[in-house]
Amino acid sequence: MTRHRRARTLAATATAAAGLLLAACATDQAEDGASDPAAADAGDDMADMEEADADGADETDRTDGEQTASESELAVDVDSSGDPYADAKGAADHVTHGARTLAGGVVAAAGFDGDVDSTSAEIRAGLTQLLQEHVYLAGFAVDAAYDVGPDSAEFGLAADALDENSVALADTVGSVAGEEHREAFLSLWRDHIGFFVDYAIAEAEGDEDAKQQARADLEGYTGDAGAFFEDITGGELPAGAVADSLRGHIDTLTEAIDGLAAGDADAFDALKGAADHVVAGAEVLAGGIAAASDADGDPDSQASQFRAGLTAALQEHVYLAGLAVKTAYAQGPDSPAFEAAVGTLDRNSVELADGIGQVAGEEQREAFLGLWRDHIDFFVDYAVATAGDDEQGRTRAVAELAGYTGDAGAFFEDVTGGELPADAVAESLRGHISTLAGAIDSLDAALS
C-alpha cells in the first residue's frame, strides 16, 4: 500500500474510530441525559481531514525554509526505534511503572490497607504485568503470522518481543527460586509457546490432527508446570490447582487464535478474555510464591489489589490501541474486525473509569472517562497526521496531548487530596505520549 493510499485509509479509520467511540459515549450519555460537544468536534475535525486528503490536499507542500518552528518542534519528544513491537512493549512498560505511582497516591488518599511497595505487592503486580503481556504479545505474533506470514520480518520482530517477555518471566521466577529453577521455567515456558504456535499453524491450515496433537502437548505442559510450581513453593501452590488454571489459559488463548484465524470480529474480545484469565491466575501464583518466600506484605491487601488492577488496565490500554491501529491497516476501517477492536479498546477505558469511580465516586468516574477518551482521540489524530506526512497535524496532536497531561495531572491531584502532585502526574503522562506516539511512528514506518 502506498503512503498516500495509507494516509487516506487511516484518515477514514480515524473517522470510523471517532464514530464508534462517540457511539460508546452516547450510550453512557443517554443514561445521564448529557452530550459531549468536544468529542463531536473531534469527530468533525477528523472528517474534515479525511475530505481534504481525498481531494489531494497537502498542507505540508512547502519548502523547509517556510516551515515554522511550531510545526517542526513537538511539544513532547517522540521516542521511536522503528520496531513497532519493541516500541509497543516499551510503551506498555512505561505505563506499568506509572501504575505504581498512581496506585500509591490513590491508596494513600483512600486509606486502603496494605503497602503498594511491599515485596508481595511487587510480586503480584509483576506477575500481572508479565502474564497479561504474554497473552497480548502472543496475539500480536499470531496476527502477524496470519497477516504477513510466519517467515516475514514483522513476525520475527513480534516473536522477539514475545521471547523478551518470556525471559523477564523467568527472571522473576529465578529471583525467588534460584538460577536452576529459572532455567527450568524458561524451558517449560518456551515449550508451551511452541505448542501454541503449532496450534496456530494447524488452525490456519485446517489440519485437525495437528491441532489435536498441539492440544495434547499443551495438556502435558499443564502437568509439568503444575509440578514445577508445587516444587518451588514447597506445596503452597498445589500441582493440580496450577494445572487447572493453565487449562483455562489454553482454552481461552486457543479460542482467540481460532478467532484470529477465521477473521472473526469477536477475536479481540476473546483475546481480552484470555488476558483477563491470566491476570486472575497471577493473583493465585503471587499468593503461593509470596508465602513460600516469606515476602513482606500481603498480596491480597487492598493496596496490592489496586496496584495489580491498575497495572493490568493501563498496560491493556496500550496493547489494545496497537491492535486497533494494526487491524485498520490490515482489514480496513469499515471492517467488522476494526469495529470490534475499537469496541474492545473502549471496554478497557470503561473498566479503567470504573476503577477510579470505586474510590473517587461516580462524578469523578465520568470526568476521568471523558479525559481518557479525549486523549485516545488525540492519539488517533497523531496517527492520521503521521501516515499523511502532515507535520502540522502531528504538532497539533502532540500539543493537544501535552494539554491533556496538565488536565489529567490536576484531576489526580484533586481526587487524591494532593497525594499525587499534578506536575508529577503530568510528567509521567508525557512519557506515555512519547512512547506510544513512538510506537505509532514505528508502525507507520513498518507498513510504508
SEPA-507737 format. One line per 3 residues: for each residue x, y, z of C-alpha. Coordinates in Angstrom, 3 decimals, decimal comma, m for minus. Example, Ala and Ser with C-alpha at 12.3 -4.5 7.8 and 13.67 -1.06 7.14 Angstrom:
BEGIN
12,300 m4,500 7,800; 13,670 m1,060 7,140 .
***
This chain:
BEGIN
0,000 0,000 0,000; 1,474 3,404 m0,922; 1,927 6,109 1,675 .
m0,842 8,309 0,155; m3,295 5,429 m0,018; m2,431 4,590 3,591 .
m2,967 8,208 4,580; m6,471 8,148 3,093; m7,164 4,793 4,721 .
m6,013 5,976 8,124; m7,987 9,194 7,814; m11,065 7,070 7,162 .
m10,002 4,887 10,064; m9,868 7,908 12,343; m13,349 8,967 11,290 .
m14,695 5,478 11,881; m12,930 5,257 15,235; m14,342 8,593 16,299 .
m17,826 7,466 15,307; m17,515 4,230 17,229; m16,108 5,958 20,306 .
m18,815 8,601 20,120; m21,412 5,845 19,869; m19,986 4,315 23,020 .
m20,070 7,729 24,689; m23,654 8,212 23,540; m24,680 5,042 25,340 .
m23,365 6,427 28,612; m24,714 9,913 27,882; m28,171 8,602 27,130 .
m28,286 7,373 30,697; m27,124 10,746 32,018; m29,097 12,915 29,586 .
m25,831 14,674 28,662; m23,886 15,283 25,446; m20,203 15,739 24,610 .
m19,680 18,648 22,190; m15,884 18,370 22,442; m15,952 14,767 21,259 .
m18,333 15,716 18,453; m15,956 18,480 17,371; m13,084 15,975 17,324 .
m15,120 13,723 15,050; m15,868 16,675 12,732; m12,179 17,611 12,607 .
m11,200 14,102 11,559; m13,938 14,006 8,944; m12,611 17,276 7,528 .
m9,111 15,773 7,477; m10,386 12,781 5,501; m12,115 15,050 2,955 .
m9,016 17,192 2,498; m6,844 14,135 1,902; m9,326 12,617 m0,548 .
m9,201 15,825 m2,581; m5,419 15,596 m2,728; m4,803 18,493 m0,343 .
m1,318 18,555 1,162; m0,722 21,032 3,968; 2,969 20,123 4,086 .
3,622 21,148 0,447; 6,131 23,890 1,271; 9,862 24,360 1,385 .
11,832 23,678 4,545; 12,553 27,373 4,803; 8,833 28,138 5,071 .
8,218 25,668 7,898; 7,655 27,451 11,212; 9,264 26,471 14,487 .
5,880 25,452 15,917; 5,402 22,998 13,041; 8,842 21,448 13,306 .
9,081 21,132 17,086; 6,833 18,757 19,002; 5,660 19,681 22,484 .
6,822 16,238 23,644; 9,789 14,347 22,199; 8,677 11,159 20,437 .
10,755 8,027 21,085; 10,692 5,582 18,154; 13,114 2,742 17,360 .
11,486 1,584 14,113; 10,393 m1,730 15,686; 6,627 m1,471 16,372 .
6,547 m4,443 18,752; 9,544 m3,378 20,817; 8,126 0,145 20,959 .
4,673 m1,083 21,978; 6,343 m3,120 24,708; 8,289 m0,032 25,796 .
5,075 1,991 25,924; 3,452 m0,757 27,999; 6,430 m0,885 30,353 .
6,152 2,872 30,886; 2,506 2,789 31,938; 3,050 m0,130 34,309 .
5,722 1,908 36,091; 3,255 4,795 36,176; 0,643 2,479 37,687 .
2,842 2,031 40,739; 2,987 5,792 41,323; m0,724 6,332 40,676 .
m1,685 3,405 42,897; 0,450 4,760 45,743; m1,339 8,100 45,682 .
m4,833 6,656 45,356; m4,228 4,059 48,081; m2,917 6,699 50,478 .
m5,849 9,011 49,789; m8,420 6,228 50,123; m6,873 4,788 53,298 .
m6,597 1,280 51,860; m4,882 m1,389 53,930; m1,528 m2,724 52,785 .
1,501 m1,240 51,073; 1,804 m0,856 47,289; 5,596 m1,029 47,642 .
5,729 m4,250 49,665; 7,508 m7,265 48,196; 4,202 m9,132 47,973 .
2,567 m6,266 46,076; 5,600 m6,147 43,778; 5,347 m9,886 43,062 .
1,638 m9,664 42,269; 1,944 m6,572 40,069; 4,969 m8,021 38,276 .
3,270 m11,323 37,507; 0,121 m9,470 36,442; 2,117 m7,354 34,006 .
4,164 m10,183 32,524; 1,403 m12,777 32,189; m1,038 m10,310 30,624 .
1,696 m9,088 28,306; 2,432 m12,696 27,296; m1,126 m13,037 26,015 .
m1,139 m9,781 24,074; 2,304 m10,319 22,538; 1,230 m13,837 21,562 .
m1,809 m12,285 19,922; 0,405 m9,799 18,060; 2,633 m12,644 16,860 .
m0,261 m14,797 15,660; m1,851 m11,804 13,941; 1,450 m11,054 12,159 .
1,839 m14,677 11,109; m1,661 m14,782 9,645; m1,411 m11,316 8,082 .
2,070 m11,267 6,525; 3,335 m14,810 7,067; 5,474 m16,670 9,618 .
8,610 m16,073 7,542; 8,153 m12,302 7,463; 10,388 m9,779 9,191 .
7,316 m8,458 11,008; 6,596 m11,857 12,542; 10,253 m12,140 13,579 .
10,036 m8,828 15,441; 6,816 m9,905 17,178; 8,378 m13,232 18,176 .
11,435 m11,423 19,576; 9,221 m9,220 21,759; 7,333 m12,292 22,971 .
10,564 m14,061 23,893; 11,802 m10,980 25,737; 8,691 m11,286 27,867 .
9,449 m14,980 28,468; 12,938 m14,142 29,691; 11,550 m11,471 32,032 .
9,097 m14,009 33,476; 11,929 m16,480 34,015; 13,984 m13,772 35,721 .
11,083 m13,158 38,106; 10,866 m16,845 38,953; 14,635 m17,053 39,352 .
14,687 m14,083 41,734; 12,767 m16,133 44,291; 13,653 m19,731 43,328 .
17,252 m19,548 42,087; 19,063 m19,804 38,764; 18,485 m23,537 38,245 .
14,738 m23,103 38,558; 14,890 m20,024 36,339; 16,346 m22,125 33,531 .
13,843 m24,925 34,092; 10,937 m22,497 33,962; 12,220 m20,769 30,829 .
12,489 m24,097 29,029; 8,952 m25,099 30,055; 7,524 m21,711 29,116 .
9,180 m21,600 25,713; 7,937 m25,123 25,034; 4,348 m24,131 25,733 .
4,683 m21,135 23,381; 5,956 m23,532 20,716; 2,862 m25,689 21,239 .
0,629 m22,633 20,764; 2,500 m21,844 17,542; 1,894 m25,434 16,389 .
m1,782 m24,979 17,170; m1,995 m21,673 15,293; m0,335 m23,143 12,181 .
m2,607 m26,188 12,270; m5,683 m23,993 12,645; m4,662 m21,864 9,668 .
m4,025 m24,949 7,541; m7,169 m26,767 8,668; m5,100 m29,691 9,946 .
m7,286 m31,206 12,650; m4,810 m33,945 13,567; m2,038 m31,404 14,153 .
m4,422 m29,273 16,232; m5,244 m32,219 18,464; m1,552 m33,037 18,849 .
m0,821 m29,448 19,849; m3,643 m29,584 22,403; m2,244 m32,837 23,780 .
1,205 m31,250 24,072; m0,302 m28,272 25,892; m2,168 m30,602 28,246 .
1,099 m32,341 29,062; 2,637 m28,945 29,781; m0,041 m28,171 32,391 .
1,054 m31,189 34,430; 4,754 m30,355 34,154; 4,190 m26,724 35,092 .
1,928 m27,689 37,979; 4,609 m29,972 39,388; 7,219 m27,221 38,919 .
5,281 m24,616 40,897; 4,372 m27,076 43,641; 8,073 m27,881 43,988 .
9,419 m24,316 44,130; 6,723 m23,179 46,581; 7,041 m26,161 48,907 .
3,419 m27,134 48,316; 1,950 m23,628 48,688; 0,767 m23,979 45,082 .
m0,692 m27,494 44,621; 0,136 m29,010 41,238; m3,487 m29,821 40,458 .
m4,693 m26,269 41,085; m1,953 m24,803 38,892; m2,705 m27,288 36,120 .
m6,410 m26,409 36,232; m5,615 m22,706 35,909; m3,289 m23,384 32,983 .
m6,024 m25,371 31,227; m8,089 m22,183 31,364; m5,156 m20,328 29,789 .
m5,044 m22,889 26,994; m8,807 m22,800 26,416; m9,031 m19,012 26,290 .
m5,943 m18,400 24,167; m6,776 m21,119 21,641; m10,255 m19,590 21,358 .
m8,629 m16,261 20,486; m6,320 m17,976 17,976; m9,309 m19,654 16,348 .
m10,977 m16,255 16,032; m7,911 m14,599 14,529; m7,524 m17,432 12,017 .
m11,172 m17,155 10,974; m11,157 m13,347 10,841; m13,869 m13,415 13,489 .
m14,834 m9,966 14,772; m15,072 m11,415 18,290; m11,380 m12,374 18,312 .
m10,384 m9,190 20,170; m12,870 m9,795 22,956; m11,619 m13,376 23,102 .
m8,019 m12,162 23,385; m9,042 m9,804 26,172; m10,767 m12,737 27,874 .
m7,527 m14,734 27,674; m5,645 m11,789 29,183; m8,234 m11,433 31,963 .
m7,805 m15,113 32,775; m4,053 m14,891 33,317; m4,473 m11,739 35,425 .
m6,646 m13,823 37,760; m4,030 m16,576 37,621; m1,331 m14,084 38,617 .
m3,216 m13,456 41,848; m3,067 m17,153 42,750; 0,580 m17,575 41,744 .
1,595 m14,448 43,646; m0,055 m15,729 46,805; 1,829 m19,017 46,695 .
5,177 m17,502 45,785; 4,887 m14,763 48,414; 4,027 m17,320 51,093 .
6,838 m19,670 50,081; 9,433 m16,890 50,010; 8,152 m15,289 53,227 .
7,791 m11,984 51,396; 6,779 m8,949 53,392; 3,311 m7,530 52,842 .
0,102 m9,177 51,706; m0,559 m9,889 48,019; m4,302 m9,845 48,753 .
m4,358 m6,494 50,565; m6,421 m3,647 49,136; m3,203 m1,877 48,153 .
m1,858 m4,914 46,296; m5,188 m5,490 44,561; m5,487 m1,894 43,415 .
m1,926 m1,728 42,113; m2,302 m5,006 40,204; m5,644 m3,920 38,737 .
m4,288 m0,561 37,610; m1,214 m2,260 36,137; m3,394 m4,581 34,075 .
m5,781 m1,878 32,879; m3,102 0,608 31,800; m0,955 m1,989 30,041 .
m4,016 m3,364 28,271; m4,833 0,136 27,004; m1,508 0,252 25,157 .
m1,802 m3,180 23,572; m5,452 m2,823 22,551; m4,696 0,553 20,971 .
m1,899 m1,076 18,980; m4,136 m3,908 17,837; m6,847 m1,468 16,739 .
m4,424 0,509 14,551; m2,905 m2,675 13,122; m6,366 m4,018 12,281 .
m7,302 m0,817 10,481; m4,250 m1,201 8,244; m4,789 m4,897 7,570 .
m8,568 m5,116 7,175; m9,796 m1,571 6,685; m11,672 0,953 8,815 .
m15,081 m0,286 7,692; m14,423 m3,929 8,581; m16,294 m5,714 11,375 .
m12,897 m6,636 12,837; m11,880 m2,985 13,218; m15,231 m2,096 14,752 .
m14,748 m4,931 17,230; m11,182 m3,844 18,035; m12,324 m0,296 18,829 .
m15,155 m1,687 20,936; m12,725 m3,809 22,958; m10,456 m0,783 23,458 .
m13,379 1,241 24,769; m14,317 m1,570 27,154; m10,875 m1,129 28,658 .
m11,490 2,629 29,008; m14,750 1,973 30,835; m13,068 m0,546 33,148 .
m10,369 1,990 33,995; m13,018 4,594 34,769; m14,919 2,072 36,905 .
m11,772 1,506 38,973; m11,405 5,246 39,549; m15,094 5,534 40,376 .
m14,887 2,860 43,062; m12,566 5,037 45,119; m13,492 8,563 43,973 .
m17,203 8,391 43,215; m19,437 8,487 40,140; m18,857 12,138 39,277 .
m15,101 11,641 39,179; m15,574 8,430 37,191; m17,370 10,362 34,470 .
m14,765 13,129 34,498; m11,945 10,619 34,116; m13,705 8,742 31,319 .
m14,154 11,975 29,365; m10,483 12,894 29,774; m9,319 9,391 28,853 .
m11,440 9,141 25,722; m10,228 12,581 24,658; m6,595 11,506 24,895 .
m7,346 8,432 22,754; m8,832 10,761 20,128; m5,653 12,858 20,181 .
m3,561 9,741 19,543; m5,826 8,932 16,580; m5,203 12,439 15,252 .
m1,467 11,832 15,618; m1,675 8,544 13,713; m3,610 10,226 10,893 .
m1,038 13,001 10,584; 1,904 10,602 10,742; 0,548 8,452 7,914 .
m0,084 11,580 5,823; 3,338 13,170 6,415; 1,436 16,097 7,931 .
3,886 17,811 10,277; 1,345 20,458 11,232; m1,121 17,755 12,187 .
1,485 15,860 14,210; 2,484 19,018 16,051; m1,143 19,906 16,739 .
m1,958 16,427 18,055; 1,058 16,337 20,365; 0,158 19,796 21,641 .
m3,345 18,522 22,454; m1,837 15,528 24,239; 0,524 17,794 26,174 .
m2,501 19,837 27,243; m4,184 16,634 28,381; m1,275 15,877 30,716 .
m1,987 19,079 32,635; m5,715 18,350 32,859; m5,104 14,771 33,998 .
m2,478 15,899 36,499; m4,926 18,353 38,034; m7,583 15,624 38,125 .
m5,417 13,175 40,061; m4,146 15,832 42,432; m7,769 16,699 43,191 .
m9,084 13,159 43,697; m6,135 12,200 45,925; m6,167 15,343 48,024 .
m2,647 16,239 46,923; m1,128 12,773 47,396; m0,380 12,832 43,656 .
1,061 16,232 42,706; m0,245 17,451 39,355; 3,226 18,128 37,954 .
4,469 14,615 38,758; 1,449 13,014 37,101; 1,790 15,254 34,057 .
5,468 14,364 33,690; 4,683 10,642 33,770; 1,964 11,129 31,166 .
4,423 12,943 28,905; 6,401 9,702 28,909; 3,223 7,863 27,890 .
2,846 10,236 24,943; 6,489 9,880 23,948; 6,471 6,075 23,971 .
3,042 5,401 22,469; 3,492 8,002 19,732; 6,848 6,351 19,052 .
5,124 3,004 18,607; 2,738 4,639 16,133; 5,702 6,070 14,199 .
7,316 2,631 14,065; 4,108 1,001 12,887; 3,797 3,615 10,150 .
7,386 3,005 9,077; 6,980 m0,782 9,093; 3,893 m0,620 6,871 .
5,133 2,068 4,463 .
***
